[in-house]
Amino acid sequence: MIGLRGVRKTYGKVTALDDLELDVREGEFFCLLGPSGAGKTTTLKTVAGLELPDSGTVEIDGTDMRGVEPYDRGVAMCFESYALYPHRSVYDNLASPLRSPRYRVPPERARERIGEVAELLGISGLLDRPISQLSNGQRQRTALGRVLVRPARAFLLDEPLSHLDAKLRQQMRAELKAIGAVRRTTTLYVTHDSVEALALGDRIGVIRDGRIVQTGTREEIWYQPYDTEVARAFGRPRINLLPGTVTGGGFRSVDGKVELPLPAGAALPAQTNPPAQTSPPARVKEGTDVLVGIRPRDLALRGPGHDLTGTVYVSEVLGRSVEVTVRLGEQHVSLVAPRADAAGLRPDDPVRVTVRPESLLLFEADRPQCPGRRITP
Ligand SMILES: Nc1ncnc2c1ncn2[C@@H]1O[C@H](COP(=O)(O)OP(=O)(O)OP(=O)(O)O)[C@@H](O)[C@H]1O
């Protein structure tokens, strides 16, 4: 269990962590997702004790870590820039944590552990090679292995798959959670890759400017994103966000060409510049500027739902499905359809698209530096 309470960390004028609150539950695989500079690495270092917060507290298994040295915190951390012994073999590097006085295990047991981890990380064939003769991806897997071989209260992993090519990365993603130690151990995993976060995280915390904007399961983050920026961060192609206003009957786009039904109800949000993690506004008044969010997979070229008419702008085959960009009035929206539905579509062809109103997301309009919050129906 890891808890950060009101953690603040500044470097000169830069605020890396801004009263950060975070709870990682016992045994959970928690993904911290955010763009570059959001404070992800600083969060990990603060938990590890490599950085000390200016204020706030870090707890591990309920114990306040103030005054506890990194080595005594019982966490194992893997950095993106990994420190391995270059002239020693992969085996020796993996074995080194198990030789330290605290984690020493009998050689037979060490061999077993190293074997399991190396197998799952796909480096069993490299155990005799010196690190200096490995590719970056192999080094990164060795560094990850070295963290996972020894028991820890928590694993802190900083983009541990970033140097792997796409295929290996996908494969490792699947294997990582199968490693016994990972299954049993609380893991805080940092990434800027939303696909990785969705694939791995039991829960995901979205960090922005040193604060947690939203914490939730993949379903919560997907179906109830806190604001437009969270919605944009998840899903490729990206969510479509159409600007417009709330009318008596629903939504009308800025150019007046797209009308959509919205769930009943209206009332303006109580506050306009909220601190992170306040509950979203419940309803909106007629005339309010909003953005309607439609995921590309929620738009279809056939099937039930509300009809919209437009013209094909461009289409691109993505394996078994096709991404079609459709011009709706002055807006472009992307949709992903089965190949059979999109066969024969040419640019400028008239096209009918359907959307089920229950899949629509409604947001306040974006303002400078302030992404619009989701409005709950
Ligand atoms: N040692 C340092 N000295 C000065 N500024 C720092 C230091 N470490 C981090 N920062 C600043 O703190 C902020 C948060 O950095 P951090 O490394 O935690 O972000 P991150 O989310 O891990 O980014 P990335 O994905 O690029 O690694 C950034 O603005 C960064 O420039």
Ligand as a Chemical Component Dictionary entry (heavy atoms), coordinates in Angstrom:
data_LIG
# 
_chem_comp.id                   LIG 
_chem_comp.type                 NON-POLYMER 
_chem_comp.pdbx_formal_charge   0 
_chem_comp.three_letter_code    LIG 
# 
loop_
_chem_comp_atom.comp_id 
_chem_comp_atom.atom_id 
_chem_comp_atom.alt_atom_id 
_chem_comp_atom.type_symbol 
_chem_comp_atom.charge 
_chem_comp_atom.model_Cartn_x 
_chem_comp_atom.model_Cartn_y 
_chem_comp_atom.model_Cartn_z 
_chem_comp_atom.pdbx_ordinal 
LIG N1  N1  N 0 16.286 17.551 -10.596 1  
LIG C1  C1  C 0 15.482 18.452 -11.135 2  
LIG N2  N2  N 0 15.815 19.752 -11.195 3  
LIG C2  C2  C 0 14.984 20.669 -11.708 4  
LIG N3  N3  N 0 13.783 20.402 -12.235 5  
LIG C3  C3  C 0 13.377 19.129 -12.214 6  
LIG C4  C4  C 0 14.202 18.075 -11.673 7  
LIG N4  N4  N 0 13.529 16.920 -11.801 8  
LIG C5  C5  C 0 12.357 17.211 -12.392 9  
LIG N5  N5  N 0 12.253 18.519 -12.649 10 
LIG C6  C6  C 0 11.101 19.226 -13.251 11 
LIG O1  O1  O 0 9.921  18.797 -12.573 12 
LIG C7  C7  C 0 8.848  18.575 -13.459 13 
LIG C8  C8  C 0 8.358  17.138 -13.331 14 
LIG O2  O2  O 0 9.384  16.267 -13.809 15 
LIG P1  P1  P 0 9.235  14.685 -13.875 16 
LIG O3  O3  O 0 10.542 14.137 -14.306 17 
LIG O4  O4  O 0 8.671  14.181 -12.604 18 
LIG O5  O5  O 0 8.143  14.522 -15.026 19 
LIG P2  P2  P 0 7.695  13.199 -15.803 20 
LIG O6  O6  O 0 6.213  13.226 -15.784 21 
LIG O7  O7  O 0 8.365  12.019 -15.227 22 
LIG O8  O8  O 0 8.226  13.502 -17.262 23 
LIG P3  P3  P 0 8.872  12.508 -18.375 24 
LIG O9  O9  O 0 7.738  11.684 -18.892 25 
LIG O10 O10 O 0 9.404  13.470 -19.387 26 
LIG O11 O11 O 0 9.927  11.714 -17.671 27 
LIG C9  C9  C 0 9.381  18.927 -14.837 28 
LIG O12 O12 O 0 9.010  20.247 -15.120 29 
LIG C10 C10 C 0 10.876 18.812 -14.686 30 
LIG O13 O13 O 0 11.545 19.652 -15.587 31 
# 
loop_
_chem_comp_bond.comp_id 
_chem_comp_bond.atom_id_1 
_chem_comp_bond.atom_id_2 
_chem_comp_bond.value_order 
_chem_comp_bond.pdbx_ordinal 
LIG N1  C1  SING 1  
LIG C1  N2  SING 2  
LIG C1  C4  DOUB 3  
LIG N2  C2  DOUB 4  
LIG C2  N3  SING 5  
LIG N3  C3  DOUB 6  
LIG C3  C4  SING 7  
LIG C3  N5  SING 8  
LIG C4  N4  SING 9  
LIG N4  C5  DOUB 10 
LIG C5  N5  SING 11 
LIG N5  C6  SING 12 
LIG C6  O1  SING 13 
LIG C6  C10 SING 14 
LIG O1  C7  SING 15 
LIG C7  C8  SING 16 
LIG C7  C9  SING 17 
LIG C8  O2  SING 18 
LIG O2  P1  SING 19 
LIG P1  O3  DOUB 20 
LIG P1  O4  SING 21 
LIG P1  O5  SING 22 
LIG O5  P2  SING 23 
LIG P2  O6  DOUB 24 
LIG P2  O7  SING 25 
LIG P2  O8  SING 26 
LIG O8  P3  SING 27 
LIG P3  O9  DOUB 28 
LIG P3  O10 SING 29 
LIG P3  O11 SING 30 
LIG C9  O12 SING 31 
LIG C9  C10 SING 32 
LIG C10 O13 SING 33 
# 
